[in-house]
Structures are given as C-alpha cells and as structure tokens.
Amino acid sequence: MTSLQLALSLLPDTFAVCRLPAGAALPAWATAGDFYAITRTAHELSIVCAQEQVPSGVTCQPGWRCLQVAGPLDFALTGVLASLAQPLAIAGVSIFAISTFDTDYLLIQDDALDVARAALRSAGHALA
C-alpha cells in the first residue's frame, strides 16, 4: 500500500454517467453544470454531468457522488489513484475515476459514500 496521504472534498451535486452513440452530437444539457466530463471514442460518447440535467430516455447510471483530490498534483507523482482505489476496492466500493490536468476525481455511488469515506480515512486520507 502506498504512503500517499491526500486531501479530498465532496462536490455538492449528484452525478450521472451517461452513454450516447459514438456519432451523437454533444447535447447542451451535458455542459450545463459546474462539473462535467466528456469522452468520445470510436464506440461511444460518455458524459458525466449533474444528474438533474439528464433528460429521461438517456442511457445512464444515476446516483454518483464525486470526491475531488486537492490539487494541483505534480505529473511526476505516482500512485495517486492506486492510493485511493486500493482501500476502496478492499472495502468493496466501486469507483469511476476521472483525471484532469490538475487533479483526480472519484465518482462513488451515493449508497456507498459512507463506506468509502471510512475506508479512505482509515488509509490516511483527509476528507473535508
């Protein structure tokens, strides 16, 4: 287990992870909130956004909460996601990770948030 001790904070919104067809146009609702992530591949268009913005009929997994790692993080720093994912995996908590230039974000299902917080604190991480 890594010895990294990271500070995390919980974003206020509840999020959804959505899947649209690969060739779909980027919908306006996807960028309506303060936090969103968009990834297009040859196989799909994935969107993480505020759950309240997602229209009915869109394929999605709702009910995600988001923990932000305090950053910016140095690109040379290794083991950031491992230091977070390992205690969560041991606790049986599934994650959806998003990385940006400055930091990392972990999406955790709302019903597993208390277990996730306890596991991360036990691993030496600080949660605001």
C-alpha positions in Angstrom: 0.0 0.0 0.0 1.3 3.5 -0.9 2.1 6.0 1.8 0.4 9.0 0.0 -1.9 11.0 2.2 -4.3 13.0 0.1 -6.9 15.6 0.9 -10.3 15.2 -0.7 -13.5 17.2 -0.8 -17.0 16.2 -1.8 -18.6 18.1 -4.6 -22.2 19.2 -3.8 -24.1 17.7 -6.8 -25.2 14.2 -7.5 -24.0 13.0 -10.9 -25.0 10.6 -13.7 -22.7 8.7 -16.0 -24.3 8.6 -19.4 -23.7 6.8 -22.7 -24.7 8.1 -26.1 -23.9 6.6 -29.5 -20.4 7.3 -30.9 -21.6 9.7 -33.5 -24.0 11.6 -31.4 -23.8 15.4 -31.2 -22.8 16.8 -27.9 -26.1 17.8 -26.2 -26.4 21.1 -24.5 -27.6 19.5 -21.2 -24.2 17.8 -20.9 -22.3 21.1 -20.2 -24.9 22.8 -18.0 -23.3 22.3 -14.6 -20.1 23.4 -12.8 -18.5 19.9 -13.2 -18.8 17.7 -16.3 -16.5 15.3 -18.2 -16.9 14.2 -21.8 -15.1 11.4 -23.6 -15.6 10.4 -27.2 -14.3 7.1 -28.5 -14.9 5.2 -31.7 -17.5 3.2 -29.7 -19.4 5.7 -27.6 -19.8 9.3 -26.2 -19.6 9.2 -22.4 -20.8 12.1 -20.3 -20.6 12.7 -16.6 -22.8 15.6 -15.5 -25.2 16.7 -12.9 -27.9 14.1 -12.6 -30.7 16.8 -12.7 -29.6 17.8 -16.2 -30.1 14.4 -17.9 -33.3 14.1 -19.8 -35.4 11.0 -19.5 -34.7 8.3 -22.0 -30.9 8.8 -21.9 -28.9 5.6 -21.1 -27.2 6.4 -17.8 -26.2 5.3 -14.3 -27.5 7.9 -11.9 -26.7 8.4 -8.2 -22.9 9.1 -8.2 -21.2 11.5 -5.8 -17.8 13.0 -6.6 -14.7 13.3 -4.4 -12.1 15.8 -5.7 -8.5 15.3 -4.8 -6.9 18.6 -3.7 -4.5 19.8 -6.4 -2.8 20.6 -8.5 -0.9 17.4 -8.5 2.6 17.1 -10.0 2.7 14.9 -13.1 5.7 13.1 -11.6 3.7 12.0 -8.5 2.9 8.3 -8.8 0.4 6.1 -7.1 -2.4 8.7 -6.6 -5.2 6.7 -8.0 -3.8 3.5 -6.5 -3.7 5.0 -3.0 -7.4 5.8 -3.3 -8.6 2.8 -5.3 -6.9 0.1 -3.2 -8.7 0.9 0.1 -11.9 1.3 -1.7 -11.6 -2.0 -3.5 -10.8 -3.7 -0.2 -14.0 -2.1 1.2 -16.0 -3.3 -1.8 -16.6 0.2 -3.2 -16.7 0.6 -7.0 -15.3 3.8 -8.5 -15.4 5.7 -11.7 -12.2 7.8 -12.0 -11.7 11.0 -13.9 -8.3 12.7 -14.3 -7.7 16.3 -15.4 -4.5 18.3 -15.9 -4.6 19.4 -12.2 -6.1 16.6 -10.2 -8.2 13.5 -10.0 -11.9 12.9 -9.2 -13.5 9.7 -7.9 -17.2 9.1 -8.5 -18.7 6.8 -5.9 -22.3 5.5 -5.8 -24.3 7.6 -3.2 -25.3 4.5 -1.2 -21.6 3.5 -0.8 -20.4 7.0 0.2 -20.2 6.4 3.9 -18.2 3.2 3.5 -15.9 5.0 1.0 -15.3 7.8 3.4 -14.4 5.4 6.2 -12.1 3.4 4.0 -10.3 6.5 2.8 -9.9 7.9 6.3 -8.6 4.5 7.5 -6.0 4.7 4.7 -4.7 8.0 6.0 -6.5 10.4 3.6 -8.3 13.6 4.8 -11.9 14.3 3.8 -13.4 17.7 4.1 
